[in-house]
Each structure stands twice: as C-alpha cells, then as structure tokens.
Amino acid sequence: MSNIVQYIVVRSDLRSTLNWPLGAVIAQCCHATAAVMSLHTADEATQAYLKDLDNMHKVVLEAKDEAALLKLSAKLHENEIKHKLWIEQPENTPTCLALKPYVKDAVHKYVKHLKLLK
C-alpha cells in the first residue's frame, strides 16, 4: 500500500488573489476527495488505499489559477487518469481536483511540475 498515493491539486489564487478563507479552501479539497473516492469505490487501488486508513498518503499541490487547473484536468482526461474536478456551486467556479488513489509511478509524471500547496 505504501506506493499508493492520492494527489489533490487546489488553486493557490483562491487565497492569494481572491481572498478565500483558509477553511473554504480546505473544504474544496475535502469535496473533491470525497467525490472521487465515492465515484471509484470499486477500483482496486482505491480499495487497497482504504484498507489501511492509518497510513493513507495524500499530496496536496497547487495550481496557480483556474486556467492551470483546467489545463491539468484536460491532460488527465486525455490520458484516462481518473479524477474529479470540483466546481463550486452556485458560483460555477473550478477550485480543486483530486485523483483517485493510484500507484505513484502511474501518475506522478502528470503532477511533478506542481509545487506543494503553501
């Protein structure tokens, strides 16, 4: 299980430019993560990830803005990488995306250019 990871990518401009409260930004990550886990409960890697709750490995990264987040989502979609793009309602604002749990080597190349969220 140690090589299974879940990547979460959130827009850094939500706080730096749009002045969202920290709690609201964290909630976006929670929404996206809960949604992607629900969508992929039957997935083998997701099941393995959830069998060891005390050792789950998540990495939270930042996309600089909406355009960067949407570009990443399109790239993931093109390569059939399962993820959930969270679009906050009623604003209809893309805020975050979460990949389903994957073996790190299968998806790291899609996110390695991103920095850890600060």
FIKOLNU-599597 format. One line per field, with one value per residue (C-alpha): residue number from 1; x, y, z. Coordinates in steps of 0.25 Angstrom, whole numbers, always signed. Example, Ala and Ser with C-alpha at 12.3 -4.5 7.8 and 13.67 -1.06 7.14 Angstrom:
// FIKOLNU-599597
nr 1:2
px +49:+55
py -18:-4
pz +31:+29
END
This chain:
// FIKOLNU-599597
nr 1:2:3:4:5:6:7:8:9:10:11:12:13:14:15:16:17:18:19:20:21:22:23:24:25:26:27:28:29:30:31:32:33:34:35:36:37:38:39:40:41:42:43:44:45:46:47:48:49:50:51:52:53:54:55:56:57:58:59:60:61:62:63:64:65:66:67:68:69:70:71:72:73:74:75:76:77:78:79:80:81:82:83:84:85:86:87:88:89:90:91:92:93:94:95:96:97:98:99:100:101:102:103:104:105:106:107:108:109:110:111:112:113:114:115:116:117:118
px +0:+12:+13:-1:-4:-15:-12:-20:-18:-24:-24:-14:-20:-33:-25:-15:-23:-38:-36:-44:-43:-34:-45:-53:-40:-39:-54:-51:-41:-50:-61:-52:-46:-59:-65:-54:-54:-69:-68:-57:-61:-60:-46:-35:-25:-36:-40:-25:-23:-36:-32:-20:-27:-16:-5:-12:-3:-8:+0:-7:-1:-4:-9:-6:-20:-33:-26:-15:-25:-34:-21:-17:-31:-31:-17:-22:-35:-27:-18:-30:-25:-38:-40:-51:-51:-58:-67:-72:-87:-94:-82:-79:-64:-54:-46:-39:-37:-34:-29:-34:-23:-12:+1:+11:+19:+6:+2:+14:+18:+5:+7:+22:+23:+14:+18:+13:+2:+7
py +0:+9:+13:+17:+32:+41:+55:+67:+80:+93:+107:+115:+128:+125:+131:+140:+147:+144:+145:+132:+128:+116:+108:+110:+105:+93:+90:+90:+79:+71:+72:+67:+56:+51:+51:+44:+33:+31:+30:+20:+11:-2:+2:-8:+3:+11:-1:-4:+10:+10:-3:+3:+16:+20:+20:+27:+36:+49:+60:+74:+82:+96:+101:+115:+119:+114:+112:+104:+95:+93:+90:+79:+73:+73:+66:+56:+53:+51:+41:+34:+37:+37:+49:+59:+73:+80:+92:+100:+104:+113:+121:+110:+112:+101:+101:+87:+74:+60:+48:+35:+27:+22:+15:+27:+23:+23:+37:+45:+50:+58:+66:+66:+80:+85:+91:+86:+96:+106
pz +0:+2:-12:-14:-13:-15:-21:-19:-27:-22:-28:-20:-25:-17:-5:-11:-20:-17:-2:+1:+16:+18:+23:+10:+2:+11:+9:-7:-5:+4:-6:-18:-10:-4:-18:-25:-15:-16:-31:-31:-19:-27:-32:-27:-24:-16:-8:-5:-1:+8:+15:+23:+28:+37:+26:+15:+7:+1:-6:-7:-19:-24:-38:-40:-45:-52:-65:-60:-52:-65:-73:-63:-63:-78:-78:-68:-76:-89:-82:-76:-62:-53:-45:-40:-44:-33:-38:-26:-27:-29:-33:-44:-41:-43:-30:-28:-34:-27:-34:-29:-22:-31:-31:-30:-43:-51:-49:-43:-57:-58:-46:-44:-49:-38:-24:-11:-6:+3
END
